[in-house]
Protein backbone atom coordinates (compact mmCIF):
# COMPACT_ATOMS: atom_id res chain seq x y z
CA UNK A 1 0.00 0.00 0.00
CA UNK A 2 2.80 2.38 0.90
CA UNK A 3 4.53 1.80 -2.44
CA UNK A 4 1.25 2.35 -4.31
CA UNK A 5 0.76 5.71 -2.61
CA UNK A 6 4.35 6.64 -3.44
CA UNK A 7 3.79 5.69 -7.09
CA UNK A 8 0.64 7.82 -7.28
CA UNK A 9 2.37 10.75 -5.59
CA UNK A 10 5.42 10.72 -7.85
CA UNK A 11 3.32 10.23 -10.96
CA UNK A 12 0.99 13.04 -9.94
CA UNK A 13 3.82 15.51 -9.31
CA UNK A 14 5.47 14.64 -12.62
CA UNK A 15 2.20 14.97 -14.50
CA UNK A 16 1.54 18.34 -12.83
CA UNK A 17 4.96 19.62 -13.92
CA UNK A 18 4.46 18.37 -17.48
CA UNK A 19 1.00 19.92 -17.85
CA UNK A 20 2.14 23.20 -16.26
CA UNK A 21 5.14 23.43 -18.57
CA UNK A 22 2.79 23.17 -21.56
CA UNK A 23 0.26 25.62 -20.10
CA UNK A 24 2.77 28.23 -18.87
CA UNK A 25 5.74 28.06 -21.27
CA UNK A 26 6.81 31.72 -20.89
CA UNK A 27 6.86 31.69 -17.10
CA UNK A 28 8.62 28.31 -17.09
CA UNK A 29 11.31 29.61 -19.44
CA UNK A 30 11.80 32.70 -17.27
CA UNK A 31 12.20 30.59 -14.12
CA UNK A 32 14.51 28.17 -15.93
CA UNK A 33 16.77 31.01 -17.12
CA UNK A 34 16.85 32.40 -13.59
CA UNK A 35 18.05 29.08 -12.21
CA UNK A 36 20.53 28.62 -15.04
CA UNK A 37 22.03 32.08 -14.49
CA UNK A 38 22.45 31.37 -10.79
CA UNK A 39 24.32 28.13 -11.55
CA UNK A 40 26.28 29.50 -14.53
CA UNK A 41 27.43 32.74 -12.90
CA UNK A 42 27.83 31.88 -9.21
CA UNK A 43 27.38 28.25 -8.11
CA UNK A 44 29.63 26.48 -10.62
CA UNK A 45 32.67 28.83 -10.52
CA UNK A 46 32.51 29.20 -6.73
CA UNK A 47 32.21 25.48 -5.89
CA UNK A 48 34.39 23.90 -8.61
CA UNK A 49 37.76 24.79 -7.00
CA UNK A 50 36.61 23.39 -3.64
CA UNK A 51 35.33 20.17 -5.19
CA UNK A 52 38.52 19.56 -7.19
CA UNK A 53 40.74 20.40 -4.21
CA UNK A 54 38.76 18.06 -1.96
CA UNK A 55 39.08 15.21 -4.47
CA UNK A 56 42.85 15.74 -4.74
CA UNK A 57 43.37 15.96 -0.98
CA UNK A 58 41.44 12.71 -0.51
CA UNK A 59 43.39 11.03 -3.32
CA UNK A 60 46.79 12.11 -2.01
CA UNK A 61 46.00 11.04 1.56
CA UNK A 62 46.08 14.50 3.12
CA UNK A 63 42.61 14.00 4.59
CA UNK A 64 43.95 10.99 6.46
CA UNK A 65 46.75 13.21 7.81
CA UNK A 66 44.17 15.72 9.08
CA UNK A 67 42.07 12.90 10.49
CA UNK A 68 44.83 11.59 12.73
CA UNK A 69 45.51 15.07 14.14
CA UNK A 70 41.86 15.97 14.78
CA UNK A 71 40.67 12.58 16.06
CA UNK A 72 40.87 13.74 19.74
CA UNK A 73 38.52 16.64 18.92
CA UNK A 74 36.00 15.13 16.50
CA UNK A 75 35.48 11.83 18.33
CA UNK A 76 34.46 13.25 21.76
CA UNK A 77 32.36 16.10 20.30
CA UNK A 78 30.62 14.51 17.34
CA UNK A 79 31.47 10.79 17.62
CA UNK A 80 32.99 10.73 14.12
CA UNK A 81 36.59 10.06 13.05
CA UNK A 82 39.07 12.90 12.68
CA UNK A 83 38.67 12.90 8.89
CA UNK A 84 35.27 14.45 9.50
CA UNK A 85 36.98 17.72 10.40
CA UNK A 86 37.95 18.12 6.74
CA UNK A 87 34.33 17.74 5.57
CA UNK A 88 33.15 20.13 8.29
CA UNK A 89 35.68 22.85 7.45
CA UNK A 90 35.21 22.56 3.67
CA UNK A 91 31.44 22.52 4.09
CA UNK A 92 31.49 25.78 6.03
CA UNK A 93 33.98 27.47 3.71
CA UNK A 94 32.33 26.64 0.38
CA UNK A 95 28.71 25.98 1.36
CA UNK A 96 26.35 23.17 0.45
CA UNK A 97 26.47 20.55 -0.92
CA UNK A 98 30.26 20.28 -0.38
CA UNK A 99 29.92 18.57 3.00
CA UNK A 100 27.71 15.84 1.53
CA UNK A 101 30.07 15.35 -1.42
CA UNK A 102 33.11 14.89 0.84
CA UNK A 103 31.22 12.70 3.32
CA UNK A 104 30.09 10.43 0.47
CA UNK A 105 33.66 10.19 -0.85
CA UNK A 106 35.00 9.33 2.60
CA UNK A 107 32.35 6.62 2.90
CA UNK A 108 33.35 5.23 -0.51
CA UNK A 109 36.97 5.19 0.69
CA UNK A 110 35.86 3.17 3.78
CA UNK A 111 37.19 5.87 6.09
CA UNK A 112 33.72 6.16 7.69
CA UNK A 113 31.14 3.61 8.75
CA UNK A 114 27.56 4.03 7.58
CA UNK A 115 26.44 5.51 10.91
CA UNK A 116 29.45 7.85 11.08
CA UNK A 117 28.80 9.04 7.53
CA UNK A 118 25.16 9.77 8.37
CA UNK A 119 26.24 11.74 11.43
CA UNK A 120 28.77 13.66 9.37
CA UNK A 121 26.37 14.55 6.56
CA UNK A 122 23.88 15.89 9.12
CA UNK A 123 26.11 18.80 10.23
CA UNK A 124 28.63 19.44 7.46
CA UNK A 125 26.26 21.09 4.97
CA UNK A 126 26.11 24.80 5.74
CA UNK A 127 25.76 28.11 3.94
CA UNK A 128 29.05 29.70 2.91
CA UNK A 129 30.17 32.98 4.53
CA UNK A 130 30.08 34.59 1.07
CA UNK A 131 26.39 33.74 0.71
CA UNK A 132 25.46 34.85 4.24
CA UNK A 133 27.40 38.13 4.15
CA UNK A 134 27.30 38.86 0.43
CA UNK A 135 23.93 37.69 -0.87
CA UNK A 136 21.71 37.82 2.22
CA UNK A 137 23.13 40.59 4.43
CA UNK A 138 24.45 43.03 1.82
CA UNK A 139 22.47 41.98 -1.24
CA UNK A 140 18.99 41.63 0.30
CA UNK A 141 19.06 43.60 3.58
CA UNK A 142 21.83 46.14 2.71
CA UNK A 143 23.25 45.71 6.20
CA UNK A 144 26.49 43.78 6.67
CA UNK A 145 26.08 43.77 10.46
CA UNK A 146 23.32 41.22 9.98
CA UNK A 147 25.92 38.87 8.55
CA UNK A 148 27.55 38.58 11.97
CA UNK A 149 24.38 37.46 13.74
CA UNK A 150 23.24 35.22 10.88
CA UNK A 151 26.66 33.55 10.57
CA UNK A 152 27.05 33.07 14.33
CA UNK A 153 23.57 31.56 14.66
CA UNK A 154 24.05 29.37 11.58
CA UNK A 155 27.46 27.90 12.42
CA UNK A 156 26.92 27.53 16.16
CA UNK A 157 23.55 25.93 15.47
CA UNK A 158 25.25 23.56 13.03
CA UNK A 159 27.78 22.54 15.69
CA UNK A 160 24.95 21.92 18.17
CA UNK A 161 23.29 19.66 15.60
CA UNK A 162 26.54 17.70 15.37
CA UNK A 163 26.63 17.31 19.15
CA UNK A 164 23.03 16.08 19.17
CA UNK A 165 23.62 13.66 16.30
CA UNK A 166 26.59 12.09 18.10
CA UNK A 167 24.00 9.98 19.97
CA UNK A 168 22.42 8.80 16.73
CA UNK A 169 22.94 5.10 15.98
CA UNK A 170 24.63 4.23 19.25
CA UNK A 171 22.64 1.01 19.63
CA UNK A 172 23.75 -0.15 16.18
CA UNK A 173 27.38 0.49 17.10
CA UNK A 174 27.38 -1.52 20.32
CA UNK A 175 28.54 -4.63 18.48
CA UNK A 176 31.34 -2.76 16.72
CA UNK A 177 34.76 -2.64 18.35
CA UNK A 178 35.66 0.88 19.39
CA UNK A 179 38.93 2.23 17.98
CA UNK A 180 41.75 2.31 20.48
CA UNK A 181 42.70 5.74 21.81
CA UNK A 182 46.11 6.83 20.56
CA UNK A 183 48.14 9.94 21.20
CA UNK A 184 48.33 12.62 18.55
CA UNK A 185 51.51 12.21 16.51
CA UNK A 186 52.54 14.13 13.41
CA UNK A 187 54.84 11.25 12.46
CA UNK A 188 51.95 8.76 12.62
CA UNK A 189 49.74 11.20 10.71
CA UNK A 190 52.34 11.47 7.94
CA UNK A 191 52.74 7.69 7.85
CA UNK A 192 48.99 7.23 7.45
CA UNK A 193 48.93 9.84 4.67
CA UNK A 194 51.81 8.11 2.87
CA UNK A 195 50.21 4.68 3.10
CA UNK A 196 46.89 6.04 1.84
CA UNK A 197 48.57 7.53 -1.22
CA UNK A 198 50.43 4.31 -1.97
CA UNK A 199 47.20 2.30 -1.83
CA UNK A 200 45.87 4.35 -4.76
CA UNK A 201 47.49 2.89 -7.91
CA UNK A 202 46.36 5.70 -10.22
CA UNK A 203 49.07 7.91 -11.75
CA UNK A 204 49.11 11.64 -11.00
CA UNK A 205 47.46 12.62 -14.28
CA UNK A 206 44.64 10.14 -13.77
CA UNK A 207 43.99 11.42 -10.23
CA UNK A 208 43.78 15.01 -11.43
CA UNK A 209 41.60 14.08 -14.41
CA UNK A 210 39.23 12.07 -12.23
CA UNK A 211 39.03 14.96 -9.75
CA UNK A 212 38.03 17.39 -12.51
CA UNK A 213 35.51 15.05 -14.12
CA UNK A 214 33.89 13.95 -10.85
CA UNK A 215 33.60 17.55 -9.67
CA UNK A 216 32.07 18.78 -12.92
CA UNK A 217 29.67 15.82 -13.02
CA UNK A 218 28.45 16.65 -9.50
CA UNK A 219 28.06 20.35 -10.31
CA UNK A 220 26.11 19.63 -13.49
CA UNK A 221 23.73 17.58 -11.36
CA UNK A 222 23.52 20.46 -8.88
CA UNK A 223 22.70 22.84 -11.73
CA UNK A 224 19.90 20.56 -12.89
CA UNK A 225 18.30 20.59 -9.45
CA UNK A 226 18.61 24.39 -9.19
CA UNK A 227 16.81 24.83 -12.52
CA UNK A 228 14.20 22.17 -11.69
CA UNK A 229 13.25 23.71 -8.35
CA UNK A 230 13.30 27.22 -9.78
CA UNK A 231 10.70 26.14 -12.35
CA UNK A 232 8.74 23.97 -9.90
CA UNK A 233 8.44 26.81 -7.35
CA UNK A 234 7.24 29.20 -10.06
CA UNK A 235 4.65 26.72 -11.36
CA UNK A 236 3.28 26.10 -7.87
CA UNK A 237 2.76 29.82 -7.43
CA UNK A 238 1.13 30.31 -10.83
CA UNK A 239 -1.19 27.32 -10.34
CA UNK A 240 -2.34 28.71 -6.99
CA UNK A 241 -0.94 25.82 -4.95
CA UNK A 242 1.57 27.92 -2.99
CA UNK A 243 -1.01 30.27 -1.40
CA UNK A 244 -3.05 27.26 -0.25
CA UNK A 245 -0.06 25.66 1.45
CA UNK A 246 0.98 29.05 2.84
CA UNK A 247 -2.36 29.22 4.69
CA UNK A 248 -1.19 26.34 6.88
CA UNK A 249 2.07 28.15 7.63
CA UNK A 250 0.09 31.23 8.70
CA UNK A 251 -1.40 29.19 11.53
CA UNK A 252 2.08 28.01 12.62
CA UNK A 253 3.51 31.54 12.48
CA UNK A 254 0.55 32.82 14.50
CA UNK A 255 1.29 30.26 17.22
CA UNK A 256 4.91 31.45 17.24
CA UNK A 257 3.78 35.10 17.45
CA UNK A 258 5.41 35.89 14.09
CA UNK A 259 3.71 37.93 11.33
CA UNK A 260 1.45 35.73 9.22
CA UNK A 261 2.43 37.71 6.12
CA UNK A 262 5.79 35.91 6.24
CA UNK A 263 4.05 32.60 5.45
CA UNK A 264 4.45 32.85 1.67
CA UNK A 265 8.12 33.96 1.78
CA UNK A 266 8.81 31.19 4.32
CA UNK A 267 7.26 28.58 2.06
CA UNK A 268 9.29 29.88 -0.89
CA UNK A 269 12.44 29.64 1.25
CA UNK A 270 11.68 26.06 2.19
CA UNK A 271 11.86 25.26 -1.52
CA UNK A 272 14.72 27.59 -2.55
CA UNK A 273 16.76 29.62 -0.03
CA UNK A 274 17.73 32.55 -2.23
CA UNK A 275 14.19 33.29 -3.38
CA UNK A 276 12.78 32.99 0.14
CA UNK A 277 15.41 35.22 1.75
CA UNK A 278 14.85 37.88 -0.91
CA UNK A 279 11.06 37.85 -0.40
CA UNK A 280 11.46 38.04 3.38
CA UNK A 281 13.74 41.07 3.11
CA UNK A 282 11.10 42.87 1.01
CA UNK A 283 8.24 42.26 3.46
CA UNK A 284 7.02 45.50 5.07
CA UNK A 285 4.81 44.09 7.83
CA UNK A 286 7.50 42.38 9.94
CA UNK A 287 10.26 44.04 11.94
CA UNK A 288 13.92 43.24 11.36
CA UNK A 289 14.21 40.69 14.17
CA UNK A 290 11.22 38.72 12.93
CA UNK A 291 12.61 38.72 9.39
CA UNK A 292 16.07 37.41 10.31
CA UNK A 293 14.59 34.75 12.62
CA UNK A 294 12.72 33.30 9.63
CA UNK A 295 15.77 33.72 7.36
CA UNK A 296 17.91 31.85 9.90
CA UNK A 297 15.43 29.00 9.92
CA UNK A 298 15.44 28.54 6.14
CA UNK A 299 19.26 28.81 6.08
CA UNK A 300 19.43 25.98 8.58
CA UNK A 301 16.75 23.95 6.80
CA UNK A 302 18.79 24.25 3.57
CA UNK A 303 15.74 24.30 1.29
CA UNK A 304 14.31 21.32 -0.59
CA UNK A 305 16.45 22.21 -3.62
CA UNK A 306 19.67 21.69 -1.65
CA UNK A 307 18.24 18.64 0.10
CA UNK A 308 17.49 17.07 -3.27
CA UNK A 309 21.10 17.71 -4.31
CA UNK A 310 22.34 16.03 -1.13
CA UNK A 311 19.99 13.08 -1.66
CA UNK A 312 21.36 12.60 -5.18
CA UNK A 313 24.98 12.81 -3.99
CA UNK A 314 24.60 10.22 -1.21
CA UNK A 315 22.36 7.91 -3.29
CA UNK A 316 25.26 5.77 -4.67
CA UNK A 317 26.35 5.04 -1.09
CA UNK A 318 24.53 3.38 1.81
CA UNK A 319 24.12 6.74 3.58
CA UNK A 320 20.45 7.25 4.43
CA UNK A 321 18.67 10.55 3.80
CA UNK A 322 16.32 10.52 6.83
CA UNK A 323 18.95 11.48 9.47
CA UNK A 324 20.07 14.41 7.31
CA UNK A 325 16.48 15.64 6.86
CA UNK A 326 15.79 15.36 10.59
CA UNK A 327 18.99 17.29 11.33
CA UNK A 328 17.92 20.09 8.95
CA UNK A 329 14.75 20.67 10.97
CA UNK A 330 16.73 20.75 14.21
CA UNK A 331 19.29 23.13 12.70
CA UNK A 332 16.53 25.46 11.53
CA UNK A 333 15.08 25.76 15.03
CA UNK A 334 18.51 26.07 16.68
CA UNK A 335 19.49 28.87 14.29
CA UNK A 336 16.19 30.72 14.78
CA UNK A 337 16.45 30.57 18.59
CA UNK A 338 20.11 31.66 18.56
CA UNK A 339 19.24 34.57 16.28
CA UNK A 340 16.71 35.83 18.82
CA UNK A 341 19.29 35.47 21.60
CA UNK A 342 22.14 37.12 19.65
CA UNK A 343 20.10 40.00 18.24
CA UNK A 344 20.81 42.43 21.07
CA UNK A 345 24.50 41.70 21.80
CA UNK A 346 25.63 41.13 18.21
CA UNK A 347 23.46 43.64 16.38
CA UNK A 348 21.82 46.34 18.51
CA UNK A 349 24.88 46.78 20.74
CA UNK A 350 27.32 46.61 17.83
CA UNK A 351 27.99 50.15 16.61
CA UNK A 352 30.78 49.46 14.11
CA UNK A 353 32.12 46.84 11.77
CA UNK A 354 35.69 45.98 10.95
CA UNK A 355 35.34 46.05 7.15
CA UNK A 356 35.91 49.54 5.84
CA UNK A 357 33.68 50.76 3.10
CA UNK A 358 30.93 48.24 3.79
CA UNK A 359 27.42 49.69 3.69
CA UNK A 360 25.60 49.45 7.03
CA UNK A 361 21.84 49.86 6.71
CA UNK A 362 22.32 51.47 3.35
CA UNK A 363 21.13 50.63 -0.14
CA UNK A 364 24.13 52.21 -1.90
CA UNK A 365 25.28 49.84 -4.62
CA UNK A 366 28.21 52.07 -5.63
CA UNK A 367 30.25 50.70 -2.75
CA UNK A 368 33.43 48.85 -3.79
CA UNK A 369 32.75 45.98 -1.35
CA UNK A 370 29.35 45.43 -2.96
CA UNK A 371 30.91 45.33 -6.42
CA UNK A 372 33.61 42.92 -5.22
CA UNK A 373 30.99 40.45 -4.01
CA UNK A 374 28.63 40.67 -6.93
CA UNK A 375 31.22 41.40 -9.60
CA UNK A 376 32.16 37.73 -9.33
CA UNK A 377 29.12 37.01 -11.49
CA UNK A 378 30.82 38.79 -14.42
CA UNK A 379 33.71 36.31 -14.60
CA UNK A 380 31.69 33.32 -13.40
CA UNK A 381 30.42 32.28 -16.86
CA UNK A 382 33.97 32.30 -18.28
CA UNK A 383 35.18 30.02 -15.48
CA UNK A 384 32.23 27.70 -16.03
CA UNK A 385 32.78 27.54 -19.80
CA UNK A 386 36.52 26.94 -19.43
CA UNK A 387 35.94 24.11 -16.93
CA UNK A 388 33.39 22.44 -19.18
CA UNK A 389 35.76 22.64 -22.14
CA UNK A 390 38.56 21.08 -20.07
CA UNK A 391 36.21 18.25 -19.07
CA UNK A 392 35.30 17.63 -22.70
CA UNK A 393 38.99 17.53 -23.70
CA UNK A 394 39.78 15.04 -20.93
CA UNK A 395 36.91 12.78 -21.99
CA UNK A 396 37.90 12.95 -25.66
CA UNK A 397 41.52 12.17 -24.80
CA UNK A 398 40.49 9.12 -22.77
CA UNK A 399 38.18 7.91 -25.52
CA UNK A 400 41.00 8.22 -28.07
CA UNK A 401 43.34 6.17 -25.85
CA UNK A 402 40.62 3.58 -25.29
CA UNK A 403 40.04 3.22 -29.06
CA UNK A 404 43.76 2.78 -29.71
N, C-alpha and C positions, 0 to 999 in steps of 0.2 A: 504493500500500500504506500509506504514511504517513497519508494522509487517511482511509483506511478505519479504521485503528486509532484515529485521533482521533475519528471518528464514533462508534465503539463505546464509547470511553472517556467521551465527553460524554453519550451516551445512557444509559450504565450509571449514571453519577453522578446524572443527573436522575431516572432510574427509582428509584434507591435513596432519594433524598430524598422522592419522591412516596409510595413504599410506607411509608417510615418515618413520614412525617407522618400517614398513615392509621392506622398501628399504634400510634404513641405521640402521640396528640393533646394530652394534658395536659402532658407534658414539652416538647413543641414550643411550646405556648402559653406556658409559663413562660419558656423561652429567648427566645422572640420578644419578650415583655414586657420582659425584662432588656435586650435590645438596644435596644428602643424607648426605654426610660427613659434609657439612656446617651446616646442621640442627642438626645432631647427636652430633657433637663435640663442636659446639659453640652456636647456636641459642637456642636450648632446655635448656641446663644447665644454660645459662645466663639469660633467661627470666622467667623460671619456678619460682624461688623465688619471683620475683616481682609480677607475676600474682597471686600466692597464697597469698602473703602478702596483695595485693590490695583487693582480695576477702574477706579476714578476716577483714580488716579495715572497709570495707563497711558493712559487716555483724554485726560487733560489734558497729557500729555507730560512729567510730572515724572520718570518713570522714565528717559527719554532724558537729562534733566539729570543725574541720578545716574550714568548710564552713562558720560557724557563725563568726569566727575570721577574715577570709579573704574576707568577703562580701564587706567591704568598698574599697577594692583594685580591686577585680575582676569585680565588677559591673560598676564602672566608666570607667575602661580601656577597658574591653572586652564585657561588657553588658551580662555577664553570672553570675550565682550565685557563692558564695564563694566556694562551693564544687568543682568548676572547677579548683581551684588552686591545688588540689590533683592530678587530671588527668594531668595537665600541668607539675607539678614537676616529677611525676612518668614517664611521657612520655619522658622527657628530660634525666632522669637518666638511664632508661633501654632501650630506643629506641623504634622504631615502632615494632609491632602495639599496644603497651601498652596503649597509649592514647585513641585509638579507643575502645579497650576492656573496659577500665574504663568508658569512656563516654557512651557506650552502656549499661553498668550495672547501671549507674546513671539514665539513661533514663528509664530502666526497673523498677527501684525503685521509679520512679515518682519524683525524685529530680531535674529533668530538664524538660523543655518543649521541644517540637520537634525542634523549632527554636533555642533554647539555646543549645541543644545537637548538632545540625548541626554547630553552631558557634564553639563549643568546639572541635569537631572532626577536624575542619579545621586547628587548630593551636597547637594541643597537640601531634601530631605524628612527632617526630623528631629523628634524628640519635643520638645514645648514645655517650657520650664522649669517651668510650672505642673504639668504631668503628672509630671515627674521628681521635683520637690520635694514637690508636694502629694499626688498619688495614690500614687506608689511609695514614696518615702522616709517621709513622715509617715503616709499612709493604710494602707500594708501593713506596713512595718517599724517604724513609730513612732520613727524616728531621722532627724532632718533632716540630720545630718552625712553620711549616706549620699548625700544629694542632691548634695553637692559632688563626691564621687568619681564618681558616676554621670554627672553633667552634664559634668564635665571629660573623662571617657573618651568620652562620646557625641559631644560637639562637636569635640574634637580628632581623634577617629577619623573623623568626617565630613569634616573638612578634609583629612585624609590621603587619604581616598577621592578627593576632588576633585583632589588633586595627582597621584594615580595615573591617574585618568581623563583627565588632560590629554594623555596620549599616545594615547588612543583615537582611531581614525579619522584618524591623521596621513597615512597613505598616500592616503586618499580626498581629502585636502585639498591634496595636492601640486599639483594642476592649478588650484587656486583662487588668485587673486591675494591676497596678504596685505595687510591694511589698512596704510596708511602711518602711521608713528609721529608723533604730534602732541603738542605740549606741552599740559598741563592749563590750561584757561582757563575761568573762570567766565562770561565774556562769550560764548564759543563754546557753552558748555553751555546758557546761557539762550536763545541763538539757536536751537539744536537743539530745545529744549523748545517754543519759540514756533512753529517751523515744524511740529512734530509735531501741535500742537493745531490749527493752521490746516488741516492736511490731513484732519482729521476734520470732515465737514460737519454732523454731528448737533448740534442745539441742546442747551443745558445740561440741560433737563428730560429729553430723550431719553437723554442719557448717564447721568444718575442712574438713570432708570427701567431702562435696560438693565443697569446695574451691580447693581441690586437683584434683578432677575429672573434674571440669569445666576448670581449667587451663590446664590440660593435653589434654583435648579434643580440646581446642583452639590451642594449640601448635602442635598437630598432624595435624590439618587443615593447619596451617602455613607451616609445613614441606611439605605437599602435594603440596602447591602452589610453594614453593621454587624448588622442584624437577620438577614440571610441566614447569615452566618458564625456568629453566636451560636447559631442553630438547628442548623446543619450540624455544628458542634463537639459540641453536646449529643447529636445523633443518632448520631454516630460512637462516642461513649462508650457510649451505651445499647446499641447494636448489637454492642459488643465489638470494634470495629475499632481503636479507639485503643490499647488494651493490646497488641494484636498489633504495631502499628507501633512502639509504645514499646519493645518488646523489641529492635528494631534499634538504637534510640538508647542502650539500656543498654550495648551493645557499644562504641559510640563513646565514651560517657562513661567506660567502664572504661579504654579506651586513653588517655584524657586525664586519668586518675587523679582523676576527679570521681565523687561518689556516684551509683550507678546508680538510686537512688530518685528522682532528679531527672528521670528520663527522661520520665515522664508529664507533669509540669508543663512541661518544655521543649517537648514536642510540642504541648501546649495553647497555649503562648506563640507557637509558630510559626504557629498559626492566628489567635489573637487575643491581643494583648499584655497587656491588662488582666487577663484570666483567668489567663494563664500567670504573670505577676508575682505575683498574689495567691496562687496555689498554691505557688509557690516560697517565698514568705515564710512559709508555714505548715508547710513541711517541717521535721521535727525531726531528721533524720539528718545533714544537711549543716551545716557551720559557716557563719558569716556570709560569709566571703570566697568560698567556693564558691557560695553563693546569688547574690551580687551579680555574680559572673563570668557566670553563666548569664543573669541578668536583663539585664546589659549586652549580651549577645549578641542576645537577642530584641528589645531596644530598637533595636539597629542593623539587625537583619533586617527590622524593621517589622511583621512578621506578614503572613500571606497576605490577611487582611481589608483591610489598608491597601494592599497591593500590588494587589489587585483594584480598589480605588478609583482608584489611580494609572493602572492599565491602561485603565480606562474614561475617565478624564480626557484621556489622551493619544491615545486611539483616533481622534478626528476629525482629528488631525494626522498627519504622516509620522514622528513620533517613535517609535522602536522600543522595545519593552519589555525585550528581552534585556539591553542594557547596564545598565539600572536594576536588574534582578534580580541580575545578576552583582555590581554594586556593593553591593547589600544584604548579600550573603554576605561580601564583603571587609570592609564596615563592621562586621558582627557580630564577626568575628575581631579586627579592630583594637580595638574597644571592649572586648572580653573581655581581651585582652592588656594594654591600658592600665589596666584596672581592677586587675589583679594587680600592676602596677608602682606604681600610685598608692595602693594600700591602706594601706601604712605611712605615707608622708608626709602624705597628705591625710585619713586617718581615725584611725589609731592614735596618731599624733603630734599630732593636733589636739584640744586639750583644751577649746576653747570655740567658740561660734558667734556671729556678729554679731547675729542676730535675737533680740531679747529676747522671752521668753515662749514660745519654741518648744520643744516637748518633745524631749529628747535621750535615746534609749533608754527611752522611757516610753510607756505605753499610755493616758495620761490624755487623754480626749476632751473634757474641760471647758476645755481651753486655748483662749483667744481666737483664736490663729493657726489652730488646727485648724478652728474654726467659720468663720473668714473664708474658708478654702479650700473647705470643703465646704458652706458656706451658700450658695454660688453656685447650687447645685442647686435651692434654693427659688425663686429668681426666674427660673431658666432657662426653665421652661415658659411663663412669661408673655412673655418675650422671643421665644421661638419662635412662639407663637400670634400675637403682634402682627406679627411679620415676615411670616408666612404670610397674614395678613389684608391687609397692605399690598400684597403681591404679587398677591393676588386683585383688589384694587381697581385696581391698575395695569393688569392684563390686561383687566378689564371696561371700563375707560375707553378703552383702545386699541381694543377690539372695537366700542364704541359709535361712535368716530370713524371706524372703517373702514366700518361700516354706513352712516353718513351720507354 
